[in-house]
């Protein structure tokens, strides 16, 4: 049995000194490429057409009312507005399966190297190196499996997410491992541990709430002062929402290196305890241990 306090203490040691700064930089770089760019692109569209068609505080009450009016000048008919829905939907899917997942593997590679005192920024892009296609396929099928289980209500999806939580770490160490192998080994590693892993994740909830509060308080103060002076509530505008979202993402990102370093330590403990060579031998494969 493992103690989450010890696991987290090891993670803090891994992030001591300038290594936290390097980890934060990797988090920002991979986060911008893996998630922020589509977010900004979509928000830029919203801001552009909201400012063109509506004045302050006069936005429609629902998203469905906003989209048809906002894109009317782009398409010949209102019925073509569905093209925009499909565009953003496809963009989100491509980002999830082909971009975000591969940088997730890069992050796991970095944190595994960080335990050895060798973590470098370029390790965050290791997912783009050898085995790209196999890793993409393995992660895509894993994410899809979790999503399908999630359709059976929330709890089955959470259980599957915990069960396959070691898959990115396995793929980071073993580019030639298939998705089936990684999921089978992850299932074995987390057997009887899912409850403890869930509690470990919950232990970070306070940090995330504090980080979000650190972003919300100054923005709320700005809104109060601005409203008192001008009668305009900036937070109700698209620009205000964007600023709040970006600041929240920035403050929350300060916690992510701690979370990932803890996950890396947990993975290494479960891997060494479980006897990974024996697990991989079932499939006739081999496991590379850092």
CORBEL-V590465 format. One record per run of one state. SS is the DSSP state (~ for helix, > for strand, _ for the rest). FROM is the first residue (numbers start at 1). LEN is the number of residues. If there is no record, write none. Layout:
# CORBEL-V590465
SS_FROM_LEN, SS_FROM_LEN
This chain:
# CORBEL-V590465
__1_3, ~_4_11, __15_3, ~_18_36, __54_9, ~_63_8, __71_7, ~_78_37, __115_6, ~_121_8, __129_3, ~_132_19, __151_3, ~_154_10, __164_3, ~_167_7, __174_5, ~_179_11, __190_4, ~_194_9, __203_2, ~_205_26, __231_3, ~_234_3, __237_1, ~_238_37, __275_1, ~_276_6, __282_9
